[in-house]
């Protein structure tokens, strides 16, 4: 039985706006551990579901897809946004 995580994409450190942070992603849990390739040393596995990331406009759409395809899922809530309000003058105190 495959399991998946459903989460909201966070804003990365290089991003000032909130574009593409309202999407929800369904990502499969790894079925097997990655092992180093003896020739190149790169990590890899035979699990092709790790390469798959499905994007949805809402959490309800992601849950509907997972239930329709009989995929066990866990919804990870988005972290709470905290604003750090400070004035420019605070840099000189």
Buried (B, 14 or more C-beta within 10 A) or exposed (E): EBEBEBBBBEEEEEEEEEEEBEEBBBBBBEEEEEEEEEEEEEEEEEBEEBEEEBEBEEBEBBBEBBEEEEBEBEBEEEEEEEEEEEEEEEEEE
